[in-house]
Amino acid sequence: MPQKDAWADKDFADRWDGKNHFRDNPDREEQLDLIVSLLADGCGDDSLILDLGSGSGRVEELIFERIPGARVAGVDSSPSMLDIARKRLATFGNRFIPVVGGMGDLAALELPTGPYAFAISVQALHEVSHEEKKKIMADVYALLEPGGVFFVLDRVAFEGEALSGAYRSVWDRLNRKAGIKEGTKEGMSYEEYLKTYREKDDHVASLEDQLSWLRGAGFRASCLYLHYNRALFAARRPAGG
Ligand SMILES: C[S@@+](CC[C@H](N)C(=O)[O-])C[C@H]1O[C@@H](n2cnc3c(N)ncnc32)[C@H](O)[C@@H]1O
């Protein structure tokens, strides 16, 4: 029976934060480096970034180390995850602004006043229904300043059952490239990945739908990175929009 991740549970949150994040996503370092590079190239010293599903602050740590002065309003519905983030980011003072609440109703939250030049969401939009995703995209569009950009990094629909030979090949290569050996504590076989994926009760959308919803919200959007079932979308609110 597929299960939802228990984000509100303190033990679950501690386990998630402490787990080996490369085991089910061997390219995570590359993905995070990409999103932080995109932010670093566009942010001014006092930029305010909105992060939806900011979790335990691992992405913020990279942002703060790389972009001096940038601040992040991190929205997360799990107080346990935000507690870990507060501790992790304590040395960065008030640059992290935690906001407890659901990303499905951003208007109901006490967000810091913008303007937001950037919004991001990393491995989190699959947590909400497709209808909520569309609403979130429209809400982010409204919160961003004209010309502002929303970067979404998340899973896309997995076709590993239908295209198992091709997916297995990419999975094995990803692990080889990351220096991870199958069968070791760090590694996960393709069969284990399939099982893990089947057991998760998530709302993963196809690449085409995610692009089309971003465009439907008014963004100019494209997919900048796609590897295995992970994608990074860039969506820009037009300057005159
Ligand atoms: C897989 S974690 C990703 C955390 C972080 N972005 C990262 O990549 O390290 C997903 C996060 O989304 C949060 N989340 C799940 N549903 C949410 C919702 N409806 N509103 C806000 N946050 C949510 C969870 O509490 C969790 O912290």
The ligand as an SDF file (V2000), in Angstrom:
LIG
                    3D

 27 29  0  0  0  0  0  0  0  0999 V2000
   11.5170   15.9740   -0.0380 C   0  0  0  0  0  0  0  0  0  0  0  0
   11.4320   17.3060    1.1010 S   0  0  0  0  0  0  0  0  0  0  0  0
   12.4410   18.5030    0.2620 C   0  0  0  0  0  0  0  0  0  0  0  0
   13.0760   19.5050    1.1950 C   0  0  0  0  0  0  0  0  0  0  0  0
   14.0540   20.4680    0.5450 C   0  0  0  0  0  0  0  0  0  0  0  0
   13.4120   21.2700   -0.4890 N   0  0  0  0  0  0  0  0  0  0  0  0
   15.2550   19.7360   -0.0090 C   0  0  0  0  0  0  0  0  0  0  0  0
   15.3120   19.4870   -1.2210 O   0  0  0  0  0  0  0  0  0  0  0  0
   16.1650   19.4040    0.7700 O   0  0  0  0  0  0  0  0  0  0  0  0
    9.7570   17.9040    0.8540 C   0  0  0  0  0  0  0  0  0  0  0  0
    9.3460   18.9990    1.8250 C   0  0  0  0  0  0  0  0  0  0  0  0
    8.0650   19.4900    1.4220 O   0  0  0  0  0  0  0  0  0  0  0  0
    7.3040   19.7380    2.6000 C   0  0  0  0  0  0  0  0  0  0  0  0
    5.8720   19.7390    2.2540 N   0  0  0  0  0  0  0  0  0  0  0  0
    5.0890   18.6740    1.9300 C   0  0  0  0  0  0  0  0  0  0  0  0
    3.8450   19.0810    1.6250 N   0  0  0  0  0  0  0  0  0  0  0  0
    3.8230   20.4330    1.7850 C   0  0  0  0  0  0  0  0  0  0  0  0
    2.8260   21.4330    1.6200 C   0  0  0  0  0  0  0  0  0  0  0  0
    1.5750   21.1250    1.2030 N   0  0  0  0  0  0  0  0  0  0  0  0
    3.1540   22.7210    1.8820 N   0  0  0  0  0  0  0  0  0  0  0  0
    4.4150   23.0450    2.2790 C   0  0  0  0  0  0  0  0  0  0  0  0
    5.4040   22.1420    2.4490 N   0  0  0  0  0  0  0  0  0  0  0  0
    5.1100   20.8430    2.1860 C   0  0  0  0  0  0  0  0  0  0  0  0
    7.7080   18.6340    3.5600 C   0  0  0  0  0  0  0  0  0  0  0  0
    7.4070   18.9660    4.8960 O   0  0  0  0  0  0  0  0  0  0  0  0
    9.1950   18.5190    3.2660 C   0  0  0  0  0  0  0  0  0  0  0  0
    9.9330   19.3520    4.1200 O   0  0  0  0  0  0  0  0  0  0  0  0
  1  2  1  0
  2  3  1  0
  2 10  1  0
  3  4  1  0
  4  5  1  0
  5  6  1  0
  5  7  1  0
  7  8  2  0
  7  9  1  0
 10 11  1  0
 11 12  1  0
 11 26  1  0
 12 13  1  0
 13 14  1  0
 13 24  1  0
 14 15  1  0
 14 23  1  0
 15 16  2  0
 16 17  1  0
 17 18  1  0
 17 23  2  0
 18 19  1  0
 18 20  2  0
 20 21  1  0
 21 22  2  0
 22 23  1  0
 24 25  1  0
 24 26  1  0
 26 27  1  0
M  CHG  2   2   1   9  -1
M  END
$$$$
